[in-house]
Amino acid sequence: MGKEYFLYEKDAQKRIAWITFNRPEKHNVVLGEDGPHFVPLLREIEQDDDVKVLILRGAGEHFGVGADIMSLGPDTVGFSRDPKAPPPTVRKRLIMERRMAHDAVNPASLSTIFHFCKPCIAQVQGYCYGWHFQVAAGVDIVIASEEALFTHPAFRYILEAWPMTVLMDTMGVKRAAELLFTGRAFTAWEMERCGFVNRVVPRDKLEEEVLELASVIALQPLDMLVVAKHYLETLRAVRNDLYAPNLIGCMAHMLSTYMKLEPGDYSVLRETTKMGARGAIREREARYPPKYRLGYAGRAAKE
């Protein structure tokens, strides 16, 4: 099942490959079973001399909405679903956090995208949320359609265990802080202004624009492209090591799962067990002013 989520195709003549996130009926949500197929596919593309450029895209109306919230229950980070069970020890939690951050078969592990050795473009339309937002942060170039929205909904209930320095580099410290503090969705135009998105185009021109750019990149010698990627990655490592922020992210995520909720605080994870993910998310979003809501319908609503 998971293998069908990452649709792969290539044009050996153009020297371009595509990975399409393929679950359009659910806005391309990524499931745990999908994870083990992503990294091997990327490794295969790295070794394929017929491919100079990789394009990541989403089937249907959206790039992707991240991981399935129903797969992110307490047992995924060491807690029991029994509310009377004691919390896990710190050492067990930390071991699980490290595994989640660095395990190559875990879809939340994005190191393979961050270190992919060939140019990679994200072709973004609609929602670019959660795991898919992290993927977009890790590629080289992002081309977005005018209606695209970007955020990580998890920032409204927990801290994600991934290198926030990537966001600080791609969005700037101030914008990254606003995202972390509010979890709000940023428009494509906002993301272009802060440098996360390379350019914004009309929806009906998105595929054409991305293909043209990929074709121009593919005119360069393959060796030069791979060396250029290594050059950029080495400079980033010298300036800002990616491994250390990963470890820091593990600690932040672990601590945030132990946070004490005060009266009036909303826990989407707790409410999901009572009313399901759809109801919990709808109830959570109703707490925010329309312009701070994550769904298109909610953003258009009147108070």
C-alpha positions, -999 to 999 in steps of 0.1 A, spaced: 0 0 0 27 25 11 46 20 -22 16 33 -42 18 66 -23 51 77 -40 44 75 -77 77 76 -96 82 85 -132 111 98 -152 119 112 -187 154 99 -195 155 123 -226 148 154 -205 169 140 -175 140 148 -151 122 126 -126 90 132 -106 78 118 -73 41 124 -69 25 122 -34 -6 102 -43 -35 102 -20 -56 131 -34 -89 119 -19 -73 127 15 -52 157 5 -21 135 1 -18 127 38 12 105 45 8 74 66 33 54 86 32 26 61 44 50 34 77 59 51 98 28 43 94 34 6 105 70 4 142 68 14 151 38 -9 134 56 -38 155 87 -32 186 66 -30 178 49 -63 173 83 -80 206 95 -67 223 66 -84 204 69 -117 226 88 -142 195 93 -164 182 118 -138 197 153 -132 167 170 -115 140 157 -92 105 173 -89 83 166 -59 46 173 -64 12 164 -50 -17 147 -69 -49 167 -70 -56 200 -53 -29 200 -27 8 193 -22 1 176 10 -13 180 45 14 161 65 10 130 85 -23 113 95 -30 126 130 -46 93 139 -12 77 135 4 101 160 -11 88 192 7 87 225 21 52 219 42 66 191 64 85 216 64 60 244 32 69 263 4 44 269 -32 50 256 -43 40 291 -48 74 309 -40 57 343 -7 43 331 25 61 344 45 82 319 76 65 304 110 72 319 130 100 304 156 76 290 129 56 271 114 88 257 148 101 246 157 68 229 123 70 210 128 106 201 163 99 186 149 70 167 120 91 153 144 119 143 171 98 127 155 65 116 157 65 78 125 45 73 105 69 94 86 94 72 93 121 98 130 117 92 139 142 65 177 139 64 175 122 31 158 152 15 181 176 32 211 157 19 198 146 -15 227 149 -39 209 163 -69 188 194 -75 153 190 -61 123 213 -68 90 213 -49 60 221 -71 35 233 -45 -2 240 -48 -29 242 -21 -20 230 14 16 225 22 13 214 58 31 192 83 55 167 69 50 181 34 60 215 47 91 200 61 99 184 28 95 218 11 118 233 36 145 208 28 145 210 -11 166 234 -31 138 254 -49 101 259 -42 77 271 -69 42 277 -55 8 286 -70 -9 317 -58 -33 300 -34 -7 278 -17 -6 279 21 23 268 43 26 258 80 31 229 104 -2 224 123 17 205 151 30 239 163 -4 244 178 -2 215 201 34 202 203 70 210 192 83 190 163 116 171 165 133 185 134 160 211 129 144 245 133 175 260 119 162 250 85 132 273 90 154 300 104 175 298 73 146 297 48 121 320 65 143 342 87 144 342 125 114 366 130 91 347 106 101 314 121 93 327 155 58 338 144 52 304 129 64 286 160 43 308 183 11 308 163 11 278 140 -7 301 114 -7 294 77 16 317 56 5 326 21 26 319 -9 33 356 -13 45 359 23 67 329 18 82 344 -14 89 376 4 108 359 32 127 336 8 112 302 15 95 302 -19 115 311 -50 85 324 -70 47 324 -71 28 317 -103 -8 313 -113 -21 278 -107 -26 270 -143 10 279 -150 26 260 -122 35 227 -139 48 246 -170 70 269 -149 85 241 -129 92 220 -160 109 249 -177 131 255 -147 140 219 -143 148 217 -180 172 247 -177 189 230 -147 192 198 -167 213 216 -193 242 216 -168 266 186 -166 255 161 -140 289 161 -123 287 198 -119 252 197 -104 262 170 -78 293 189 -69 273 221 -66 248 204 -42 277 191 -21 293 226 -21 261 242 -8 255 214 18 291 217 30 288 254 35 256 249 54 273 223 76 302 246 83 279 275 91 252 256 109 255 219 116 223 200 108 229 172 133 231 193 164 197 210 158 182 175 153 193 165 188 180 198 202 147 192 184 144 158 200 147 174 234 122 201 226 96 176 213 101 154 244 96 183 268 65 196 250 48 162 254 51 165 292 36 200 293 8 207 319 -24 220 304 -42 248 323 -80 254 323 -90 266 289 -60 251 271 -70 229 241 -54 195 234 -61 183 199 -46 150 207 -68 145 238 -99 156 220 -92 134 190 -97 103 212 -132 117 221 -146 130 189 -122 119 161 -96 139 143 -120 159 121 -141 170 150 -111 179 172 -94 199 144 -127 217 136 -132 226 173 -96 238 177 -97 260 146 -129 277 158 -109 291 186 -89 313 162 -99 344 143 -106 335 106 -73 348 92 -54 326 116 -73 294 107 -56 267 86 -84 256 63 -96 275 33 -133 274 45 -124 286 80 -103 314 66 -132 326 46 -157 325 74 -172 356 90 -172 361 128 
